[in-house]
């Protein structure tokens, strides 16, 4: 395995890609540490220290995890990649509903570019909304669940006596965070284009990895070595399980007919189409969790002591990770998004048409529509266990953590969702490096 | 010819056809039933409901049987593959985490030096 690492670095092309990705990750982390203008860095640090001992629940934990700790310190990249994810979910859902978008999607490359463009605009809109929401939360002190009162000069996150008009400070703050989101989006696309792995997932992965050691340490501090090692073992088991299922394939045999073009024969080989049990990867989980934080976000705009009837209901059910309604909704959302994402990424008709074009067929099935039907049949059957697996892995550890300690730990880096994202992204990235190595006839990591 | 070559796949490739056939048969039957039920007395409607209920559960049952059948054809990773992949993923995770944490530490020190009092 070590030799594979060295050979990965010996290939100039691959070395460039890997170093580029690491560089982008560095830029991302720099932006996540850099405080926005108008924010008092020392006061924010005081606040974070004050809340470390207390229990910061709800929306902040998950968002803070996905932004790699950047949100609580109100840094330049405080919003992280979340607005981009939300925007791409919205647009992908809309392509089903709005005929014009569907038409664009079918247009191929140029249409897809247009949809990406719309996603970027929507991201900026969402970023303006979210950053103003967070600035408002910071001013009212709710960002830290009221644990650091804003009338105390030691805790004032956005001080007023800076010599500038206050509205200007706030506007600049919102503008900075929105621009930061734009930059994060660009960094993600740079990774996809010129680095290794999918940019969006790599950045989320980085954020989660950034929280790992400190959260692990805080568990060890508060609960001792026993619980800490139990959690490590559990995480290892989950990792193995995730690897096991991600590697499972249903192979559909494909025969290629021999044909003569000029004086050469082509084809006559037999291969297979690998259909993974979980064809959709970790995207459904990311989608589901970023949709489920919306009710919590919504609640943040109200005073927790003066909620009306249905807001109360949301707080007790949809915004509470230990309530069974929350868990069930989560599970169902994951199943829905798994099927949805598979249907977007794998088009049986297209695959069948391509096979037909190059003289391929599944033994015993006619080319063309029957083949497409056959692929669709298998895909819809094989995705069911795949979606159940995704749902269970993201939900089950929550029970463990509720039993072990309290709800605070549910969304934290050792929870099912985070582990699923980390392993999924890790596997995907390593495989991409591997396939690039194989192109140059090196032995890969995976033998 | 293909059927002779791969008898094992026979059962699998019949199924989609089955479904199509069934749907085709279903539609007119349901239409007829509905017409009858509207025109005539209640026992007919009851019968229709019961039959559709069975059909629905039967369909779900069949769906699950097909899921299990497909799962049997899945090729699972071997023990060796599983161990290597897990090791690779774990080491990848540790490397990235180490890089990120190192960077974070350096940046935090730098920011504190610039902005702290």
Boltz contact constraints between the chains, C-beta under 6 A:
constraints:
  - contact:
      token1: [A, 26]
      token2: [B, 103]
      max_distance: 6.0
  - contact:
      token1: [A, 29]
      token2: [B, 103]
      max_distance: 6.0
  - contact:
      token1: [A, 29]
      token2: [B, 104]
      max_distance: 6.0
  - contact:
      token1: [A, 30]
      token2: [B, 107]
      max_distance: 6.0
  - contact:
      token1: [A, 33]
      token2: [B, 107]
      max_distance: 6.0
  - contact:
      token1: [A, 33]
      token2: [B, 108]
      max_distance: 6.0
  - contact:
      token1: [A, 33]
      token2: [B, 111]
      max_distance: 6.0
  - contact:
      token1: [A, 41]
      token2: [B, 115]
      max_distance: 6.0
  - contact:
      token1: [A, 42]
      token2: [B, 116]
      max_distance: 6.0
  - contact:
      token1: [A, 42]
      token2: [B, 117]
      max_distance: 6.0
  - contact:
      token1: [A, 206]
      token2: [B, 100]
      max_distance: 6.0
  - contact:
      token1: [A, 209]
      token2: [B, 96]
      max_distance: 6.0
  - contact:
      token1: [A, 209]
      token2: [B, 97]
      max_distance: 6.0
  - contact:
      token1: [A, 209]
      token2: [B, 100]
      max_distance: 6.0
  - contact:
      token1: [A, 210]
      token2: [B, 100]
      max_distance: 6.0
  - contact:
      token1: [A, 210]
      token2: [B, 104]
      max_distance: 6.0
  - contact:
      token1: [A, 212]
      token2: [B, 97]
      max_distance: 6.0
  - contact:
      token1: [A, 213]
      token2: [B, 101]
      max_distance: 6.0
  - contact:
      token1: [A, 240]
      token2: [B, 86]
      max_distance: 6.0
  - contact:
      token1: [A, 243]
      token2: [B, 85]
      max_distance: 6.0
  - contact:
      token1: [A, 243]
      token2: [B, 86]
      max_distance: 6.0
  - contact:
      token1: [A, 244]
      token2: [B, 82]
      max_distance: 6.0
  - contact:
      token1: [A, 247]
      token2: [B, 77]
      max_distance: 6.0
  - contact:
      token1: [A, 248]
      token2: [B, 74]
      max_distance: 6.0
  - contact:
      token1: [A, 248]
      token2: [B, 76]
      max_distance: 6.0
  - contact:
      token1: [A, 249]
      token2: [B, 75]
      max_distance: 6.0
  - contact:
      token1: [A, 250]
      token2: [B, 73]
      max_distance: 6.0
  - contact:
      token1: [A, 250]
      token2: [B, 74]
      max_distance: 6.0
  - contact:
      token1: [A, 251]
      token2: [B, 75]
      max_distance: 6.0
  - contact:
      token1: [A, 363]
      token2: [B, 2]
      max_distance: 6.0
  - contact:
      token1: [A, 363]
      token2: [B, 6]
      max_distance: 6.0
  - contact:
      token1: [A, 364]
      token2: [B, 2]
      max_distance: 6.0
  - contact:
      token1: [A, 364]
      token2: [B, 3]
      max_distance: 6.0
  - contact:
      token1: [A, 364]
      token2: [B, 6]
      max_distance: 6.0
  - contact:
      token1: [A, 364]
      token2: [B, 9]
      max_distance: 6.0
  - contact:
      token1: [A, 364]
      token2: [B, 13]
      max_distance: 6.0
  - contact:
      token1: [A, 365]
      token2: [B, 13]
      max_distance: 6.0
  - contact:
      token1: [A, 373]
      token2: [B, 16]
      max_distance: 6.0
  - contact:
      token1: [A, 374]
      token2: [B, 16]
      max_distance: 6.0
  - contact:
      token1: [A, 377]
      token2: [B, 16]
      max_distance: 6.0
  - contact:
      token1: [A, 378]
      token2: [B, 70]
      max_distance: 6.0
  - contact:
      token1: [A, 381]
      token2: [B, 66]
      max_distance: 6.0
  - contact:
      token1: [A, 381]
      token2: [B, 67]
      max_distance: 6.0
  - contact:
      token1: [A, 381]
      token2: [B, 70]
      max_distance: 6.0
  - contact:
      token1: [A, 382]
      token2: [B, 70]
      max_distance: 6.0
  - contact:
      token1: [A, 384]
      token2: [B, 67]
      max_distance: 6.0
  - contact:
      token1: [A, 385]
      token2: [B, 71]
      max_distance: 6.0
  - contact:
      token1: [A, 423]
      token2: [B, 89]
      max_distance: 6.0
  - contact:
      token1: [A, 426]
      token2: [B, 89]
      max_distance: 6.0
  - contact:
      token1: [A, 426]
      token2: [B, 92]
      max_distance: 6.0
  - contact:
      token1: [A, 426]
      token2: [B, 93]
      max_distance: 6.0
  - contact:
      token1: [A, 427]
      token2: [B, 89]
      max_distance: 6.0
  - contact:
      token1: [A, 430]
      token2: [B, 88]
      max_distance: 6.0
  - contact:
      token1: [A, 430]
      token2: [B, 92]
      max_distance: 6.0
  - contact:
      token1: [A, 445]
      token2: [B, 88]
      max_distance: 6.0
  - contact:
      token1: [A, 446]
      token2: [B, 84]
      max_distance: 6.0
